[in-house]
Amino acid sequence: MRATFFFLVRAIILVAFPLMVLLNFPHSPDGGTLWVIRIIMIFGTIALIAWYTRDKYMRPLKKKNGGKNVMTFDDTLASELQRQAGQEKISFSQAMFFVTAIRAPRKVRQRLVEEYRPGQRVLREKVTIDIQVPHRFLPADTIHDPAQLLSESLPIPLLISPKSRMHDNLDIIDSDGNILSTLSYREYLSLAAGVLRLLLVSAFQGQLPTDPKGIIDLNNAEIGALMQIVARRNDRKLACGDAADTKELMLLRKATKAAIGKLESLRAPNKEILQLAADLVEVLAENYVIVVPARVPLNGRLVLQYSRTVVPAMELSSGSMETPRRVKEFLGVFLGAGPIDIRLPLENACTCQSYHIRVQGPDGYYLSHQRLFPDTIENPEFDDEAEAEPEPTGMPYRFEPHYRFRSRLGQSYAHFYGRHFPSITSSNPDQKDELIVPTIKFAFHEVPPGTDFQATAAAASAAFLIGLIGFALSHPQSGGKFDLGSDIPVLLLAFPGVVASWLGLDGADVHLFDTSLSARLSLVATVLLSVVASAVYIINSEAVEPSVFFGSLSGGISLLGVTRDWWVGLTAAAVINAMCITYRCVIRAWRFAYLARRNPLG
């Protein structure tokens, strides 16, 4: 009942206040008091609308709906995994391959190709991975026949992503187009627990400690590591950046380091294997791995492909220096002008030897600009085991990172190639442990004529007709009166507005790429100018408020022969609108023609 009452009060105020402001009281004895009341009502209405919008729409959007807790530990599940770890049917070769593919993915992934195609406000990503199993995991003294398969499947980590990240419409196939299955959440945890147990046993060379302290230390280290692996991290909440969440994040990192420290402090003879176990826990504590159990040919060569739906993030500018850019971005969202810039993170670039990314633009668009951020690779951190190749002198050889774009612009697609991309760390001393993911930016523009030409035609028509009617009204017939005797001028003035609105709303399908912002702004300006010009002509033809709407420029000053002040303003605005959009249309047409004539082998 209370909620209904407040709802009715808000509705009455929101409806009554604007009407009270618009009402006119011709017999009011005190006009000044009436205007004071109107001003108070205007500010009250604005304040109420702002409060209602924030409470009804903005506040629910800012609520953290990713979960209540930043991290949830499940000690019961960890204990159960520890009890079942010894029963997991996994060989040492499978375990070592799994660790190698996670710790040094470049030793397994030879070539990775990402392809993006735009859809309905989303991108469809298709990733093809050429996998070569290291020879030490292949049977020796056998002919590596690609037609024959290994006796056991290998757990291939296909996707390593932060916990709580979702992969929409994920499909995985092999080179023959067969659909592949992935391990479920429980199967993945069992695999991780089994691999960890095998590594610990191997680190102790099969001789587990027999003294009570050693047994307790080993048990606590294993259960602590498993708790970090099974912990459910709410990375969406961590990304909000609240002070409380930042403090909790620091505590989580300390807990992870403590669990890794317990593993590294075990008195195991084989410290190298023990370090592999610590590295595995460090990765699995913050990430979830999508694992594909695949049958591999004897030559170790395998091609896997997965596709998923990606929602590109819209990054709005921040800071006082970026105010014009923020206004431009807001207008683009408000007017429904789709972005022509695509920013893609190169998360897979440092996980393979050779990396390709291709972005296919939509029909009617061409590539106009491309850039890598950061454009210089700083602080490379190579994994010696993953990157080093022995030289004849015995010293490890490091490959220099390299990348290049397909230099030619003007085509409908973009192509980027890189190899031996390092992991890039932040140059900020306070964030030296944070990895920087390079991003790549592709800008697409419409192939001429496009919507810019449509907006130019509508703007030019409006400028011509508004100037024509203004010229005719500025040069009346004898008797100082001009009248066509029909409603043709009104129809002519409204015609550009109708055309502009039709062009702007043409096509019901909403795509990731849409008309340019300049075309939308010009079409909106054309509609407004046509409506205002029609209204002013009707007022002039009926001789309403002649002292306001029948003024002329003094001193014989005119604009294209137009002297009526209202029509001078409308003609000037229409001409400026036509000139601006015409300039944009001509420049973009010239740019496309120039790019299309460049060397196609670039």
Residue, then its C-alpha position, 0 to 999 in steps of 0.5 A: m500500500r505504501a509503495t502504491f501511494f509513493f508511486l501515485v505521488r511521483a506520477i502526479i508530480l511528474v505529470a502535473f509539474p511540466l503541465m503547470v510550467l507550460l500553462n499560460f495564465p493571461h489574467s494573472p495579476d502578478g506575472g513575476t510571481l508566476w515566473v518564479i513559481r515556474i522556475i521552481m517547478i522546472f528545477g523540482t521536476i528536473a531534480l525528481i526526474a534525476w532522483y527517479t532515474r538514478d533510483k529506478y534504472m542506474r542503481p540496479l545496473k551498478k549492483k554487483n550481481g556476480g555473487k556475494n563473496v569474492m572467494t568461496f573455499d570448499d574444504t570438504l571437496a578438497s579433502e574428497l579430492q585428496r582421498q581420491a587422487g591416488q585412484e585417478k587413472i592417469s599416467f605420469s606421461q599424461a600428467m607431465f604433458f598436462v603440466t607442460a601444456i599449461r606451464a609452457p604452452r609454446k612447446v605444444r602450440q605451434r600455430l594459432v589462428e584467430e578469426y573474427r566475424p561481426g554479427q548482431r552486436v557480437l563477434r563470432e570468434k573461431v580459433t584454430i590451433d596446430i598442436q605438436v606433442p613434444h617428442r619425449f611424450l611420443p613412443a620411441d623406436t616406432i614409426h610415427d604413422p599419422a594414420q595410427l593413434l597413441s595408446e592413451s589420450l592426452p589431456i589438452p588444455l584448450l582454454i585457460s581463463p580466469k575463474s568465473r569467466m563464461h564462454d558463450n556458445l562454445d563449440i569444439i571440433d577436430s580437423d575432421g569436423n567431429i565434435l569433441s567433448t570437454l571434461s566436466y567441472r568435477e572431472y577437471l578437478s579430479l584430473a588436477a588432483g591426480v596430476l598434483r599427486l603424481l608430481l608430489v610422488s615423483a618429487f619424493q622419488g616414490q619414497l614418501p616421508t615416514d616421520p610424523k612431521g614430514i607426513i603432516d607437512l606433505n598432507n597440509a601442503e597438498i590439501g592447501a594446494l587443492m583448496q586453492i584449486v577448487a576455490r571459486r573466485n568471483d573475478r567480476k566482483l574483484a574487477c569492480g575495484d572497491a576498496a574492500d574487494t582490493k583488500e580481500l584480493m590482497l589476502l587471497r594472493k597471500a593465501t595462494k603464495a602461502a599454499i605455494g610456499k608450503l609446497e616449495s618448502l617440502r624436503a623432497p629430493n627432486k626439487e625440479i618436479l616440486q617446482l612444477a607442482a608449485d607452478l601448476v597450483e599457481v596457475l590453477a588457483e586463479n584460472y579455470v582450464i577447459v580440457v579436451p581429452a584427445r586421441v593423438p596420432l603417432n606423429g604427435r600432430l593434431v589440429l583443434q578448433y573452437s568457436r565462441t561468441v565474444v561481446p566487444a567491450m565499449e570503452l568510454s573515455s575518462g578524465s577532463m581532457e577527454t570530454p569531447r571524446r566522451v560527448k562523441e561516444f555518448l552521441g554515438v550510443f544515443l543515436g545508434a551509430g555503431p562503432i567503427d573501431i574494434r579492440l581485441p586483446l591478444e591473449n593467445a599471442c604469447t601461448c604459441q610459436s606463430y600467431h595470426i589474427r584475421v578480422q572480417g569486416p561486414d559488407g560495405y565496409y573497408l579497413s582504414h586503420q590498424r594499430l597495436f597497443p602497446d606499440t613497443i614490447e617492453n619487459p619481455e619475460f621468457d620461460d627458459e624451458a619454453e623459449a630457449e633453443p640450444e645453440p652449437t655453443g651450448m648456450p640457449y638461443r632466444f628468438e626475438p619477438h616479431y609482428r607485422f600487419r598486412s600493410r595494405l588498407g582498403q580491403s574488407y578484412a584485416h590480417f595481423y601476424g606475430r611470432h614469439f610474443p613474450s609475456i609483457t609485465s607492467s613498467n609500474p613498480d607497484q604493479k610489476d607482477e601484473l601482466i599486460v595483455p596487448t590489444i590490437k585496434f582495427a578501424f573500418h569505414e563505409v565503402p562510398p557512397g554509403t550513408d554519408f552520401q544519403a545524408t549529403a543528399a538529404a542535407a543539400s535538399a533541405a538547404f536548397l528548399i529552405g533557401l528557396i522559400g526564404f528567398a521568395l519570402s524576402h522578395p514579396q509581390s506587390g503589396g508586401k505579401f507573398d502567398l503561393g496559394s497552396d500548401i506546396p511550400v510546407l510539403l517541400l520543406a517537410f520533404p527533406g525531413v521525411v527523407a532523412s528520417w527514412l534514411g536514418l531508420d532504414g533497415a530493422d536489423v541492428h548490427l555491430f557496425d552501423t551508420s557513421l556518427s557524422a551521417r546520423l548527426s547530419l540526418v538529425a539536423t536535417v529533420l530538425l531544420s525541416v520541421v522548424a522551417s515548416a513551422v516558421y512558414i506556417i506562422n508567416s503565412e498566417a501572419v502570427e506575431p509579425s513583430v517576432f517572425f517578420g523581422s529583416l536584416s538591417g542595411g540591406i544585408s542578405l544571405l544568398g538573397v535571404t533577408r528575413d532574420w528567421w530564414v537567414g538563420l535557418t538557411a545558414a544552419a542548413v548550408i553549414n550542415a550540407m557543407c560539413i557532411t559534403y566535406r566528410c563524404v568527399i574526403r572519405a570517398w577520396r580516401f577509399a579511392y586512394l587506398a584501393r589503388r595501392n599495391p595489392l601485395g602489401 
